[in-house]
Amino acid sequence: MTESAERGAAGQRPARPGRARVPASRRPGGTRPGLARERTSLSWTRTAISFAALGGVVLKANVISGLIILAIAPLIWQLGRVTRGDSPGTSLPAVGATRLFMITVSIVAVALLCLFIAIFGRAVPGALR
Amino acid sequence: MSWSRRLAALLPRTVAEDTGGTEPDPRFTFANERTFLAWSRTALALVVAGLGIVQLLPPFPGVPSGRHLIGLPLIALGAVLSVAAYAEWVRNQRALRRGEPLPRSVMPWILAATVTGIAVISGVVLLLSAVR
């Protein structure tokens, strides 16, 4: 009697003949990143788009600052691509803390720039009226 | 632990040198990274909202600094959330490597409390503006 058949006989969910119930982590390819890699890549793309959107808003208030932030957007997208571009199979590229640290530094710098523009910049009141 | 040590522990070089534990399941690593990116987008959205309120909204009649009262805290919160998201990513990655339970996150609490505070300020500014 196979192991799976024994488990079925023990009162648990009966196992189908020839199909052993094994945890996902033990299945062949069970720990492969699979679609997680794709989702993370899309997440990087969304973050880059968010930067571009912020650049668009800042462009309205201060052209040079807006252009700088718009230029950051493709860099962010590239950061996400560089790390997991062509690595095959299960091998996960070293998730460097440096790139996430760079994102954090960028956001803090952009927030400080926006604070400066908000306090000292010339407002365009009624642009959203 | 002192603040300087805490900050030093967040530097990328210190994080890279921490080789304790074993490399976790790649899916968990990716999930941790996505969570960090989601918080980063939230931070960016707060900055956009704050700047939009200050720069683009018409002024509140009778409350000249109303837009700044609402917008500036939003921008500051964006910066704080971004740093907190990175710190949380480091803590989570460390816990994943060592097979420890994930630490409790205070970020939702910070976000909820600040947004509630700003909503209250907005209500007060709107009321004052309607009365005057």
Interface residues (C-beta under 8 A of the other chain):
Chain A: S25 T31 R32 P33 G34 A36 R37 R39 T40 S43 W44 R46 T47 S50 F51 A53 L54 V57 V58 K60 A61 T90 L92 V95 G96 A97 T98 L100 F101 I103 T104 I107 V108 V110 A111 L112 C114 L115 I117 A118 I119 G121 A123 V124 P125 G126 A127 L128 R129
Chain B: L10 L11 P12 V15 A16 E23 D25 P26 R27 T29 F30 A31 E33 R34 F36 L37 A38 S40 R41 A43 L44 A45 V47 V48 G50 L51 G52 V54 Q55 L56 L57 P58 P59 R67 H68 G71 L72 I75 A76 G78 A79 S82 V83 A85 Y86 W89 V90 Q93
